[in-house]
Amino acid sequence: MEPTIYGVTHMRLSRYFLPVLKETPREAQIVSHRYMLQAGMIKQASAGIYSWLPLGFKVLKRIEQIVHEEQQRAGHLPMLMPTLQPAELWQESGRYNDYGREMLRIEDRHGRDMLYGPTNEELITDIFRSHVGSYKELPLTLYHIQWKFRDEVRPRFGVMRGREFFMKDGYNFDLTKEDALHAYNRHLVSYLRTYERMGLKAIPMRADGGPIGGDYTHEFLVLAETGESEVFYDSAVTDLTLGDREVDYDSVAQCQAIFDEWTAPYARTDETHDDALFVEVPEERRRTARGIEVGQIFYFGTKYSDVMGATVDDGKGNKVPVHMGSHGIGVSRLLGAIIEASHDDKGIIWPEGVTPFHCGIVNLKQSDDEADAACESLYDSLTALGLEPLYDDRDERAGAKFGTMDMIGLPWRITVGPRGLKNGVVELTSRRTGESEELPPQEAVAKIARIYEGIA
């Protein structure tokens, strides 16, 4: 895992800004909100609006990077649209009033009606119709990762249901329904790979289109007791994995086969649940649980292209409306979902794919020459391999250092103390299992390097 530009930071805890809270915040109702506040990842600025502090920002950027990589692997093109949009585009599509009071409406100094975008179907359709006129320029999928705003009446659960949120939204433009359904399947496959890289089991479930519209839509839900949706599913779907299989995103047959594989087992949210179909699932595989939505894909045909005039020449002399779909991943919401799915009573347990630092180094006797030198050597060796360790070089008790490492959830910890060094070893501990082993320092480094070698 190569660090992004956002990852170039001071990685010594004495120089890092990590305002860990000892007390449990009263406003936190669920684990992810509590731990994100306690671990110094976020600070509330206003109801449902947060400042992202250095640790939280690092994880947010890790997740964003994975989303970018998997979107581009599928052939989708990144861009960036503004947060503020002209109301006239939404009036043109007829959606300006559909969003009701969730939409934050703004009037600029010239009296023009604007809005803080909750989504971008209108804006992207306007871009498309301004620049694309021929079927030869299709298929086309554009996406961006941008801040959105929906004025939730009761924002709660921290980043899980905030008013301001960071989201990837992508839009496909295709000549025919068949082409657009391939884009739909392609997105489903790319999302499955995205979530697997984050250590999540996200189940695609038949869902309701809501104000975005569309007959074809699936939500991706992570199972968690604190999920806002009741879900019904065949447990066989939780055994599926993409793993390392190679996917040709241009192959209609391969993408369709993966779509069929993941959607054949029954899996629906409460909005689309059908008891008559559910009872056909073998009783021992029927499951009812709670789920956290972390993404959704839609095909809505010509809903926007019809009313906004997004047409292309079909090569036969006809101007035809393009078929469209939209596809979203809640990037900031994913932090909460990952914590809800991966924690214990000591704190967060980050999967290796999204951890802010690859391992922690704990010096049990700060200012001891031998211990200090060993920690510096470990730090330099890991950094030279392109890894990012977090070195706790504070003059604190061992218990306080272990407590901080457990709370912030780094997957691996190397503990260095005079007693172990006399025997030529350090202690390598897994945050997930709690298991420790004693290894010579360079063997510990090599093991950490091997663990991350297979992580894209």
Phi, psi and chi 1 to 4 in degrees:
 res  aa     phi    psi   chi1   chi2   chi3   chi4
   1 MET       -  110.1 -177.5 -170.9  -64.0      -
   2 GLU   -80.7  133.8  -69.4  -62.2  -40.6      -
   3 PRO   -66.4  141.1   21.5  -29.8      -      -
   4 THR   -83.4  179.1   66.6      -      -      -
   5 ILE   -59.1  -29.2 -172.2  170.4      -      -
   6 TYR   -75.3  -12.1  -60.8  100.9      -      -
   7 GLY   -90.8   -4.9      -      -      -      -
   8 VAL   -82.8   93.1 -177.8      -      -      -
   9 THR  -136.6  167.2   56.4      -      -      -
  10 HIS   -67.1  128.0  -67.3  -57.0      -      -
  11 MET  -113.3   24.4  -68.2  174.4  -80.3      -
  12 ARG  -108.4  129.4  -61.3  167.2 -165.3  -88.8
  13 LEU   -63.2  -27.6 -152.3   42.6      -      -
  14 SER   -66.3  -18.6   62.7      -      -      -
  15 ARG  -115.6    6.7  -61.6  173.7   63.8 -171.0
  16 TYR  -101.3  152.0 -160.6   67.3      -      -
  17 PHE   -96.5  100.8 -178.3   58.9      -      -
  18 LEU  -136.2   81.4 -172.7   67.9      -      -
  19 PRO   -78.7   76.4   28.0  -32.3      -      -
  20 VAL   -68.9  133.7  173.2      -      -      -
  21 LEU   -96.9  134.4  -56.7  179.4      -      -
  22 LYS   -82.6  -32.9  -68.4 -173.9  172.4   64.3
  23 GLU   -89.7  152.8  -57.3  -62.4  -39.0      -
  24 THR   -78.5  122.1  -60.7      -      -      -
  25 PRO   -62.7  132.7  -19.1   31.6      -      -
  26 ARG   -66.2  -31.8  -77.7  178.4  -59.7  179.6
  27 GLU   -77.6   -9.7   70.1  -90.9   30.7      -
  28 ALA   -84.3  117.4      -      -      -      -
  29 GLN   -96.9  -21.7  -63.0  172.4  -72.3      -
  30 ILE  -127.2  162.9   60.7  171.7      -      -
  31 VAL   -57.0  -47.5  167.3      -      -      -
  32 SER   -63.2  -40.2   58.2      -      -      -
  33 HIS   -64.5  -45.1 -169.8 -166.4      -      -
  34 ARG   -62.2  -47.9 -178.1  168.5   81.8 -113.5
  35 TYR   -70.4  -34.3  -77.9  167.1      -      -
  36 MET   -65.9  -36.3  -72.2 -176.5   77.1      -
  37 LEU   -71.0  -46.1  -70.7  168.3      -      -
  38 GLN   -65.6  -34.8  -75.4 -173.6  -75.5      -
  39 ALA   -82.7    4.5      -      -      -      -
  40 GLY    68.2   35.0      -      -      -      -
  41 MET   -91.6  -34.0  -62.8  178.9   70.5      -
  42 ILE  -139.8  161.0   56.1  172.4      -      -
  43 LYS  -140.5  130.2 -176.4 -176.8 -174.8  -56.3
  44 GLN   -67.8  130.2 -178.5  170.8  -60.3      -
  45 ALA   -96.0  -38.3      -      -      -      -
  46 SER  -158.3  171.1  179.3      -      -      -
  47 ALA   -54.6  118.6      -      -      -      -
  48 GLY    74.3   11.9      -      -      -      -
  49 ILE  -131.0  127.9  -59.3  172.7      -      -
  50 TYR  -127.6  147.1  -66.7   88.9      -      -
  51 SER   -86.4  137.0  -65.3      -      -      -
  52 TRP   -97.5  110.6  -69.7   78.6      -      -
  53 LEU   -79.4  169.2  -54.0 -176.6      -      -
  54 PRO   -50.3  -44.7  -32.8   38.3      -      -
  55 LEU   -66.5  -45.4 -168.1   74.3      -      -
  56 GLY   -64.2  -39.5      -      -      -      -
  57 PHE   -63.6  -36.4 -175.1   61.5      -      -
  58 LYS   -63.4  -44.4 -100.1 -179.8   97.1   59.3
  59 VAL   -66.9  -41.7 -177.8      -      -      -
  60 LEU   -55.9  -42.4 -173.4   68.9      -      -
  61 LYS   -72.8  -32.2  -71.6  -62.4  167.1 -178.8
  62 ARG   -60.8  -47.2  -66.4  -90.0 -166.3 -135.5
  63 ILE   -64.9  -43.8  -69.6  171.7      -      -
  64 GLU   -58.5  -41.0 -179.0 -173.0    8.1      -
  65 GLN   -63.0  -42.7 -175.4   67.9   22.2      -
  66 ILE   -62.2  -43.6  -69.5  172.1      -      -
  67 VAL   -60.8  -46.0  173.3      -      -      -
  68 HIS   -57.8  -48.3  -87.8  -58.6      -      -
  69 GLU   -61.2  -42.7  -72.0  170.6    4.5      -
  70 GLU   -75.7  -32.0  -67.8  -53.8  -36.2      -
  71 GLN   -65.3  -44.0  -75.9  -60.2  -65.0      -
  72 GLN   -72.7  -30.3  -69.6  170.2   52.3      -
  73 ARG   -61.5  -32.4 -170.7 -161.4  -60.4 -106.5
  74 ALA   -84.7    0.6      -      -      -      -
  75 GLY    92.1   14.6      -      -      -      -
  76 HIS   -92.2  145.8  -52.2  155.8      -      -
  77 LEU  -103.9  125.8  -58.2  173.9      -      -
  78 PRO   -79.0  147.9   28.9  -33.5      -      -
  79 MET  -153.4 -169.8   60.0  176.8  -62.4      -
  80 LEU  -147.9  125.0 -173.7   63.3      -      -
  81 MET  -107.5  159.6  -72.0  175.9  -85.3      -
  82 PRO   -74.8  162.8   26.5  -33.8      -      -
  83 THR   -76.8  -34.8   54.5      -      -      -
  84 LEU   -95.8  135.0  -66.2 -178.7      -      -
  85 GLN  -126.4  150.5  -58.0  179.2   29.3      -
  86 PRO   -72.8  134.3   24.0  -31.0      -      -
  87 ALA   -62.2  -27.4      -      -      -      -
  88 GLU   -60.7  -32.2   62.3 -164.7   40.8      -
  89 LEU   -66.3  -39.3  -71.4  175.5      -      -
  90 TRP   -72.5  -31.6  -73.6   66.4      -      -
  91 GLN   -67.9  -35.8  -69.9  160.5   -9.8      -
  92 GLU   -64.1  -40.0 -172.5  179.4  -11.6      -
  93 SER   -79.6  -15.8   74.7      -      -      -
  94 GLY    87.9    7.2      -      -      -      -
  95 ARG   -97.6   -2.8  -89.1 -151.3  -50.7  173.7
  96 TYR   -58.0  -36.3 -170.3   60.3      -      -
  97 ASN   -94.4  -15.2  -64.4  -40.9      -      -
  98 ASP   -63.1  -34.6  -73.4   -4.5      -      -
  99 TYR   -76.7  -13.1 -102.7   85.0      -      -
 100 GLY    60.2 -143.6      -      -      -      -
 101 ARG   -80.0   -5.4  -62.7 -175.3   67.2 -175.5
 102 GLU   -67.4  -25.1  -84.9 -165.7    4.3      -
 103 MET   -83.7  127.6 -177.6 -173.7  -73.3      -
 104 LEU   -85.3  111.6 -175.9   63.6      -      -
 105 ARG   -98.2  140.4  -67.6  162.4  169.4   82.5
 106 ILE  -135.0  143.4  -57.7  160.3      -      -
 107 GLU  -114.9  126.2 -174.6  178.3  -72.6      -
 108 ASP   -81.0  178.9   71.3   12.6      -      -
 109 ARG   -66.3  -16.0   66.6 -168.5  -61.0  170.3
 110 HIS   -95.9    7.0  -59.5  -69.0      -      -
 111 GLY    82.0   12.0      -      -      -      -
 112 ARG   -84.0  135.8  -72.3 -175.7  -67.8 -114.6
 113 ASP   -79.1  128.9  -70.0  -32.1      -      -
 114 MET  -128.3  170.5  -50.4  -74.0  -73.2      -
 115 LEU  -146.7  151.3   58.6  100.5      -      -
 116 TYR   -86.6  114.9 -166.5  134.2      -      -
 117 GLY   -60.2  126.4      -      -      -      -
 118 PRO   -89.1  -17.6   28.6  -28.7      -      -
 119 THR  -168.2  177.1 -177.1      -      -      -
 120 ASN  -133.0   23.0  -75.8   70.3      -      -
 121 GLU   -56.5  -45.5  -79.1   80.6    4.5      -
 122 GLU   -66.0  -45.5  -75.8   80.5    0.9      -
 123 LEU   -64.5  -42.4 -159.9   57.3      -      -
 124 ILE   -70.3  -33.6 -164.3   71.8      -      -
 125 THR   -66.0  -38.2  -56.6      -      -      -
 126 ASP   -64.9  -40.2 -178.9   53.4      -      -
 127 ILE   -62.3  -45.4  -68.7  168.0      -      -
 128 PHE   -61.4  -50.2  178.1   88.8      -      -
 129 ARG   -67.0  -20.8   70.2 -176.5  177.3 -176.4
 130 SER   -78.6  -20.6  -60.4      -      -      -
 131 HIS  -130.4  -13.8  -62.1  -71.1      -      -
 132 VAL  -119.2  128.9  179.4      -      -      -
 133 GLY  -132.8   -5.3      -      -      -      -
 134 SER  -129.5  147.7  169.2      -      -      -
 135 TYR   -60.9  -21.4   74.6   95.9      -      -
 136 LYS   -66.7  -19.6  -65.5  177.4 -178.2  177.6
 137 GLU   -91.2    3.9  -63.0  170.1   83.0      -
 138 LEU  -107.3  157.7  -57.3  179.5      -      -
 139 PRO   -75.5  158.4   30.6  -35.8      -      -
 140 LEU  -143.1  129.1  178.3   65.2      -      -
 141 THR  -128.4  122.2  -64.2      -      -      -
 142 LEU  -114.6  144.8  -58.8  168.1      -      -
 143 TYR  -146.3  161.5   79.6   93.4      -      -
 144 HIS  -146.0  165.5   73.4  156.6      -      -
 145 ILE  -119.6  116.0  -60.1  177.4      -      -
 146 GLN  -147.8  157.1  178.8   60.4  -71.8      -
 147 TRP   -71.9  138.1  -69.3   99.6      -      -
 148 LYS  -123.6  165.0  -57.3  -76.1 -167.5  -67.3
 149 PHE  -141.9  127.0 -168.1   91.3      -      -
 150 ARG  -132.0  124.6  -67.2  176.8 -169.6  164.0
 151 ASP   -81.5   73.8 -157.7    0.4      -      -
 152 GLU   -55.2  136.2  -67.2  -86.6   -2.1      -
 153 VAL   -69.5  -32.5   63.7      -      -      -
 154 ARG  -132.8   76.6  -75.4 -175.3  -62.2  -83.8
 155 PRO   -63.9  135.1   21.6  -30.2      -      -
 156 ARG  -158.3  174.5   59.5 -165.3 -170.9  -81.9
 157 PHE    65.0   30.7  -54.9  153.6      -      -
 158 GLY    63.6 -131.2      -      -      -      -
 159 VAL   -75.0   -6.2  -59.2      -      -      -
 160 MET   -72.9  -35.4  -63.3  -82.9  -74.8      -
 161 ARG  -141.9   68.6 -178.0  163.7  -70.8 -152.6
 162 GLY   -94.2  178.4      -      -      -      -
 163 ARG   -91.4  -39.8  -67.8 -166.8  -66.8  162.7
 164 GLU  -101.6  132.9 -175.0 -176.7   56.8      -
 165 PHE  -149.5  157.2   54.7   96.1      -      -
 166 PHE  -102.3  124.5 -158.1   42.6      -      -
 167 MET  -140.7  142.7  179.1  176.1  161.5      -
 168 LYS   -94.4  122.9  171.9 -100.0  157.0 -179.1
 169 ASP  -129.2  130.7   46.1  -43.9      -      -
 170 GLY  -125.4  156.2      -      -      -      -
 171 TYR  -139.4  125.3  -54.5   89.7      -      -
 172 ASN  -103.6  146.2   66.4  -76.9      -      -
 173 PHE  -126.2  122.4  -59.8   87.8      -      -
 174 ASP  -138.7  156.9  -69.5  -82.7      -      -
 175 LEU   -73.2  -38.4 -177.1   62.4      -      -
 176 THR  -128.3  165.6   65.9      -      -      -
 177 LYS   -61.0  -40.4  179.2  177.6  179.9  178.6
 178 GLU   -61.2  -42.7  -69.1   71.7   27.6      -
 179 ASP   -64.0  -40.7  -68.1  -18.2      -      -
 180 ALA   -68.6  -33.9      -      -      -      -
 181 LEU   -71.4  -28.7  -70.4  179.3      -      -
 182 HIS   -65.5  -40.9  170.7   54.8      -      -
 183 ALA   -61.0  -38.9      -      -      -      -
 184 TYR   -60.5  -48.2 -174.0   93.8      -      -
 185 ASN   -64.5  -39.1  -65.8  -14.3      -      -
 186 ARG   -61.0  -41.4 -168.1  174.6   65.8 -122.0
 187 HIS   -65.8  -41.2  -83.4   85.7      -      -
 188 LEU   -58.4  -44.7 -179.6  134.1      -      -
 189 VAL   -63.9  -44.8  176.7      -      -      -
 190 SER   -65.0  -33.8   69.8      -      -      -
 191 TYR   -69.4  -41.8  -81.9   24.5      -      -
 192 LEU   -57.2  -43.8  -69.2  171.9      -      -
 193 ARG   -67.0  -38.8 -168.9 -176.0  -69.3  -76.6
 194 THR   -58.8  -49.5  -62.4      -      -      -
 195 TYR   -67.8  -38.6  -63.0  127.5      -      -
 196 GLU   -61.1  -39.1  -78.1 -172.0   14.9      -
 197 ARG   -64.0  -23.1  -76.3 -174.1   58.9 -174.5
 198 MET   -91.8    4.8  -64.3  176.4 -170.7      -
 199 GLY    78.0   20.1      -      -      -      -
 200 LEU  -108.4  145.6  -74.2  174.3      -      -
 201 LYS  -101.3   98.7  175.8   66.7   72.5  174.5
 202 ALA  -106.9  123.8      -      -      -      -
 203 ILE   -99.2  125.0  -57.4  170.3      -      -
 204 PRO   -74.3  126.6   20.9  -23.8      -      -
 205 MET  -126.6  140.2  -61.7 -165.8  178.3      -
 206 ARG   -59.0  130.8 -178.6   75.5  177.8  -90.0
 207 ALA  -135.0  179.8      -      -      -      -
 208 ASP   -98.3  141.3 -179.9   64.6      -      -
 209 GLY   -71.6  -27.1      -      -      -      -
 210 GLY    60.5 -154.5      -      -      -      -
 211 PRO   -70.6  -13.8   22.9  -31.7      -      -
 212 ILE   -76.3  -34.3  -71.6  178.8      -      -
 213 GLY    92.5  175.4      -      -      -      -
 214 GLY   113.2  142.2      -      -      -      -
 215 ASP   -86.8  -25.8  -63.2  -33.2      -      -
 216 TYR  -106.1  115.7  -64.9   79.8      -      -
 217 THR  -156.7  137.6  178.9      -      -      -
 218 HIS  -128.0  138.2  -77.8   81.0      -      -
 219 GLU   -98.7  150.2  -73.0  179.8   -6.8      -
 220 PHE  -106.3  121.8  -67.3   78.5      -      -
 221 LEU  -122.3  136.6  -71.5  107.0      -      -
 222 VAL   -99.0  128.0  173.7      -      -      -
 223 LEU   -71.5  128.4  -58.7  177.6      -      -
 224 ALA  -162.2  143.8      -      -      -      -
 225 GLU   -59.7  -28.1  -68.6  177.1    6.5      -
 226 THR   -91.8    8.4   48.7      -      -      -
 227 GLY   -60.9  147.7      -      -      -      -
 228 GLU   -83.8  -11.6   69.9  -92.9   70.1      -
 229 SER  -114.3  140.8  -58.0      -      -      -
 230 GLU   -85.1  134.0 -173.0  174.7   19.3      -
 231 VAL  -128.4  151.9  -61.9      -      -      -
 232 PHE  -129.4  128.0  -55.8   83.0      -      -
 233 TYR  -155.3  160.3   64.4   98.3      -      -
 234 ASP   -86.4  122.4  179.5  -20.0      -      -
 235 SER   -60.0  -16.0   64.2      -      -      -
 236 ALA   -60.3  -27.5      -      -      -      -
 237 VAL   -68.2  -25.4   73.9      -      -      -
 238 THR   -77.9   -9.0   60.9      -      -      -
 239 ASP   -90.0   -7.4  -63.5  -32.5      -      -
 240 LEU   -80.9  145.0  -60.9  174.7      -      -
 241 THR  -152.1  143.5  178.9      -      -      -
 242 LEU   -77.5  -36.6  -85.1  179.8      -      -
 243 GLY    58.7 -134.7      -      -      -      -
 244 ASP   -98.5   11.5  -65.3  -32.2      -      -
 245 ARG   -62.6  141.2   74.0  173.8   86.1  172.2
 246 GLU   -80.1  134.3  -72.3  -65.5  -39.8      -
 247 VAL  -120.3  126.3  177.1      -      -      -
 248 ASP   -93.9  103.6  177.2    1.0      -      -
 249 TYR   -69.2  -14.0  -75.5  103.0      -      -
 250 ASP   -83.9  -10.9  -70.1  -31.5      -      -
 251 SER   -84.4  110.1  169.1      -      -      -
 252 VAL   -60.6  -43.0  172.3      -      -      -
 253 ALA   -65.7  -42.9      -      -      -      -
 254 GLN   -67.9  -43.8 -170.1  178.0   11.1      -
 255 CYS   -65.3  -38.4  -70.0      -      -      -
 256 GLN   -64.5  -39.4 -177.1   67.4   50.8      -
 257 ALA   -64.0  -41.0      -      -      -      -
 258 ILE   -68.9  -40.3  -63.7  172.7      -      -
 259 PHE   -57.0  -48.1  173.2   87.7      -      -
 260 ASP   -62.4  -39.7  -67.7  -17.5      -      -
 261 GLU   -61.4  -42.4 -177.1 -177.0   -3.6      -
 262 TRP   -84.8  -21.8 -103.6  -98.1      -      -
 263 THR  -104.1   -6.4   58.8      -      -      -
 264 ALA   -64.9  -45.1      -      -      -      -
 265 PRO   -67.2  143.5  -17.9   31.2      -      -
 266 TYR   -62.4  130.1 -173.8   94.7      -      -
 267 ALA  -160.0  111.5      -      -      -      -
 268 ARG  -144.1  151.8  -65.0 -164.9  176.5 -160.5
 269 THR   -81.0  168.9   62.4      -      -      -
 270 ASP   -60.8  -26.3   52.1   -2.3      -      -
 271 GLU   -68.0  -28.7  -65.1  168.7  -43.7      -
 272 THR  -118.4    7.0   59.4      -      -      -
 273 HIS   -59.2  138.5  176.5   55.6      -      -
 274 ASP  -129.4  106.2 -174.1  -31.0      -      -
 275 ASP   -58.2  -37.3  -85.9  -37.8      -      -
 276 ALA   -62.7  -36.5      -      -      -      -
 277 LEU   -78.4  -36.8  -68.2  174.3      -      -
 278 PHE   -64.5  -36.4 -166.7   47.7      -      -
 279 VAL   -70.0  -13.1  -64.1      -      -      -
 280 GLU   -77.2  -16.0  -65.6  178.1   10.1      -
 281 VAL   -72.5  134.3  177.0      -      -      -
 282 PRO   -51.0  135.5  -26.7   34.0      -      -
 283 GLU   -55.0  -37.9 -171.8  174.4   -3.3      -
 284 GLU   -69.5  -13.5   69.2  -84.9    9.9      -
 285 ARG  -106.2   -2.3  -60.8 -151.9  -46.2 -103.9
 286 ARG   -75.2  129.3  -84.6 -178.8 -127.6  149.2
 287 ARG  -132.0  142.6  -60.8  -75.1 -172.0  -84.8
 288 THR  -125.1  130.9  -57.1      -      -      -
 289 ALA  -152.9 -172.9      -      -      -      -
 290 ARG  -109.3  148.4  -52.3  -65.0  -62.5  179.7
 291 GLY  -137.6  149.9      -      -      -      -
 292 ILE  -106.0  121.6  -60.2  167.7      -      -
 293 GLU   -74.2  128.3 -175.7 -156.7  -23.4      -
 294 VAL  -122.8    1.2  -69.1      -      -      -
 295 GLY  -177.6  161.7      -      -      -      -
 296 GLN  -154.3  143.9 -170.5  161.8    5.5      -
 297 ILE  -122.7  144.0   56.9  177.1      -      -
 298 PHE  -133.8  142.4  -59.1   85.3      -      -
 299 TYR  -116.5  124.0  161.0   71.8      -      -
 300 PHE  -127.4   18.4   40.6   68.8      -      -
 301 GLY    62.8 -125.6      -      -      -      -
 302 THR  -106.5   21.5   59.0      -      -      -
 303 LYS   -52.3  -46.6  173.1  177.2  176.1  172.7
 304 TYR   -91.3  -36.6  -63.8   94.4      -      -
 305 SER   -67.5  -32.2   49.9      -      -      -
 306 ASP   -62.2  -52.0  -84.3  -24.9      -      -
 307 VAL   -80.1  -20.8  -63.6      -      -      -
 308 MET  -108.4    4.3  -64.5 -175.5   70.1      -
 309 GLY    69.6   36.2      -      -      -      -
 310 ALA   -90.1   89.5      -      -      -      -
 311 THR  -121.9  159.5   61.1      -      -      -
 312 VAL  -134.6  158.0  -66.2      -      -      -
 313 ASP   -72.9  125.0  176.6   -2.7      -      -
 314 ASP   -86.4    7.3   67.3   -4.2      -      -
 315 GLY    87.3   -4.6      -      -      -      -
 316 LYS  -118.5   17.0  -58.5  171.0 -174.4  173.8
 317 GLY    86.8    5.8      -      -      -      -
 318 ASN  -105.8  146.6  -54.7  -51.7      -      -
 319 LYS   -97.0  117.9  -76.0  -76.1 -171.6 -177.9
 320 VAL  -123.5  145.3  -63.5      -      -      -
 321 PRO   -70.3  141.6   24.6  -31.5      -      -
 322 VAL   -78.1  153.7  -70.5      -      -      -
 323 HIS   -91.9  135.5  -72.4 -104.2      -      -
 324 MET  -128.9  162.8  -67.6  175.4   58.2      -
 325 GLY  -150.6  160.5      -      -      -      -
 326 SER  -130.3  153.5   66.2      -      -      -
 327 HIS  -147.2  120.3  -42.9  -86.0      -      -
 328 GLY  -123.6  147.0      -      -      -      -
 329 ILE  -130.0  127.9  -73.1 -179.0      -      -
 330 GLY   -80.5   93.9      -      -      -      -
 331 VAL   -65.0  -48.8  176.5      -      -      -
 332 SER   -70.6  -36.5   52.3      -      -      -
 333 ARG   -62.6  -30.7  169.3  179.6  -92.0 -113.0
 334 LEU   -59.5  -33.2  -88.3  165.7      -      -
 335 LEU   -58.7  -46.7  -85.3   82.9      -      -
 336 GLY   -62.8  -42.8      -      -      -      -
 337 ALA   -63.9  -41.4      -      -      -      -
 338 ILE   -62.9  -42.8  -68.9  167.7      -      -
 339 ILE   -66.3  -41.9  -66.0  168.8      -      -
 340 GLU   -59.5  -35.1  -68.5  -66.1  -28.7      -
 341 ALA   -87.1  -13.3      -      -      -      -
 342 SER  -146.1   86.6 -174.4      -      -      -
 343 HIS  -159.6  169.6   68.3  -89.7      -      -
 344 ASP  -140.5 -168.7   60.9   16.1      -      -
 345 ASP   -75.1   -4.4   58.2    1.7      -      -
 346 LYS   -95.2  -19.9  -64.5  177.2 -179.0  177.3
 347 GLY   151.6 -157.6      -      -      -      -
 348 ILE   -76.1  151.8  -58.5  163.7      -      -
 349 ILE  -128.3   96.8  -54.7  172.7      -      -
 350 TRP   -74.1  133.5  -69.7  116.7      -      -
 351 PRO   -62.6  150.1  -20.3   32.2      -      -
 352 GLU   -57.4  -30.8  -82.4   87.2   -8.2      -
 353 GLY   -67.6  -21.5      -      -      -      -
 354 VAL  -125.7    2.7  -62.7      -      -      -
 355 THR   -58.6  139.6 -179.9      -      -      -
 356 PRO   -66.0  -35.9   22.6  -32.3      -      -
 357 PHE  -129.8  145.3  -65.3   96.1      -      -
 358 HIS   -72.7  -30.0  -60.7  106.3      -      -
 359 CYS  -160.1  162.5   73.0      -      -      -
 360 GLY  -106.5  146.0      -      -      -      -
 361 ILE  -115.3  122.2  -59.0  170.8      -      -
 362 VAL  -112.8  120.5  171.3      -      -      -
 363 ASN   -94.6  112.2 -171.2  -18.9      -      -
 364 LEU   -74.6  -19.0  -67.7 -179.6      -      -
 365 LYS  -139.7   80.8 -166.4  168.0 -176.2 -177.8
 366 GLN   -60.4  142.2 -156.6   67.4   40.9      -
 367 SER    78.9    1.1  -58.8      -      -      -
 368 ASP   -81.2  123.2  176.1   87.7      -      -
 369 ASP   -55.3  -46.1  -70.6  -14.6      -      -
 370 GLU   -68.4  -42.9 -168.0  176.4    1.0      -
 371 ALA   -65.3  -43.7      -      -      -      -
 372 ASP   -60.0  -44.6  -71.4   -4.0      -      -
 373 ALA   -65.2  -40.5      -      -      -      -
 374 ALA   -64.7  -41.3      -      -      -      -
 375 CYS   -65.7  -42.2  -71.8      -      -      -
 376 GLU   -61.8  -40.1  -68.3  -70.7  -13.2      -
 377 SER   -65.0  -43.6  176.6      -      -      -
 378 LEU   -61.6  -45.7  -74.6  164.8      -      -
 379 TYR   -58.2  -47.7 -179.2   90.2      -      -
 380 ASP   -66.2  -41.1  -68.9  -16.7      -      -
 381 SER   -64.3  -44.0  -63.8      -      -      -
 382 LEU   -66.6  -42.2  -71.1  161.5      -      -
 383 THR   -64.1  -38.6  -57.0      -      -      -
 384 ALA   -63.4  -24.4      -      -      -      -
 385 LEU   -88.5    6.2  -67.6  170.0      -      -
 386 GLY    84.1    9.6      -      -      -      -
 387 LEU   -95.0  160.4  -62.9  169.3      -      -
 388 GLU  -118.3   99.6  -69.2 -173.3  -84.5      -
 389 PRO   -86.1  156.3   31.2  -31.4      -      -
 390 LEU  -113.2  114.1  179.6   63.8      -      -
 391 TYR   -96.8  114.5  172.8   22.5      -      -
 392 ASP   -83.7   92.6 -169.2  -16.7      -      -
 393 ASP  -102.6   19.1   60.0  -19.1      -      -
 394 ARG   -75.4  154.3  -60.5  171.3  -59.1  160.6
 395 ASP   -87.5   73.2 -171.3   14.3      -      -
 396 GLU  -126.4  164.2  -70.7  -85.8    0.3      -
 397 ARG   -65.3  153.3  -65.7  178.2  -63.2  106.0
 398 ALA   -58.8  -41.5      -      -      -      -
 399 GLY   -60.5  -39.7      -      -      -      -
 400 ALA   -66.8  -38.7      -      -      -      -
 401 LYS   -66.2  -44.1  -68.6 -172.6  174.6 -170.2
 402 PHE   -63.2  -39.7  -69.5  146.0      -      -
 403 GLY   -61.8  -41.4      -      -      -      -
 404 THR   -64.4  -46.0  -63.2      -      -      -
 405 MET   -62.0  -41.0  -74.5  -66.3  172.0      -
 406 ASP   -65.0  -41.5  -75.2  -17.9      -      -
 407 MET   -64.7  -44.8  172.3   53.9   66.9      -
 408 ILE   -81.6  -11.3   67.3  175.2      -      -
 409 GLY    79.1   22.6      -      -      -      -
 410 LEU   -61.4  137.4  -53.4 -173.7      -      -
 411 PRO   -64.4  -27.8  -17.6   28.8      -      -
 412 TRP  -135.4  144.6  -62.9   92.4      -      -
 413 ARG  -133.0  131.7 -174.9 -174.1   76.8 -138.6
 414 ILE  -106.6  120.9  -59.3  174.7      -      -
 415 THR  -105.6  128.8  -55.0      -      -      -
 416 VAL  -120.6  125.3 -179.8      -      -      -
 417 GLY  -145.9  159.0      -      -      -      -
 418 PRO   -56.6  -38.7  -25.0   34.3      -      -
 419 ARG   -63.2  -46.4 -172.3 -179.7  -56.1  170.4
 420 GLY   -66.3  -39.6      -      -      -      -
 421 LEU   -63.3  -30.8  -70.0  174.0      -      -
 422 LYS   -61.2  -29.6  -76.9 -178.9 -178.2  174.0
 423 ASN   -96.5    6.2  -62.0  -41.7      -      -
 424 GLY    75.6   24.1      -      -      -      -
 425 VAL  -132.9  159.7  -63.9      -      -      -
 426 VAL  -123.6  169.4  -65.0      -      -      -
 427 GLU  -108.0  126.1 -175.3  179.8   65.7      -
 428 LEU  -107.2  123.0  180.0   62.8      -      -
 429 THR  -123.7  135.2  -56.2      -      -      -
 430 SER   -87.2  125.5  163.8      -      -      -
 431 ARG   -65.5  -36.0  174.0   70.5 -179.5   87.6
 432 ARG   -70.5  -44.9 -172.5  167.9  -62.8  -78.6
 433 THR   -98.5  -21.5   67.0      -      -      -
 434 GLY    79.9   -0.7      -      -      -      -
 435 GLU   -77.2  141.6  -66.1  174.3    1.3      -
 436 SER  -124.1  153.2  -63.3      -      -      -
 437 GLU  -143.7  149.3   60.3  178.7  -39.5      -
 438 GLU   -96.4  130.2  -68.2 -172.1  -26.6      -
 439 LEU  -141.3  151.7  -63.5  166.3      -      -
 440 PRO   -58.4  147.2  -23.0   32.8      -      -
 441 PRO   -50.4  -46.5  -28.4   34.8      -      -
 442 GLN   -71.1  -24.3  -71.2  -49.1  -53.0      -
 443 GLU   -72.0  -35.5  -76.4 -171.9   26.7      -
 444 ALA   -63.2  -42.8      -      -      -      -
 445 VAL   -60.8  -45.5  168.9      -      -      -
 446 ALA   -63.0  -37.7      -      -      -      -
 447 LYS   -67.9  -42.6 -178.2  164.6 -177.1  175.5
 448 ILE   -60.4  -43.1  -66.0  -71.0      -      -
 449 ALA   -61.2  -41.2      -      -      -      -
 450 ARG   -64.9  -39.4  -75.2 -164.5  -59.9  -85.6
 451 ILE   -59.2  -43.4  -70.7  165.0      -      -
 452 TYR   -87.8   -9.3  -72.2  101.2      -      -
 453 GLU   -61.7  -36.9 -165.3  175.5  -32.4      -
 454 GLY   -87.6    3.8      -      -      -      -
 455 ILE  -101.9  119.7  -64.4  173.2      -      -
 456 ALA   -62.3      -      -      -      -      -
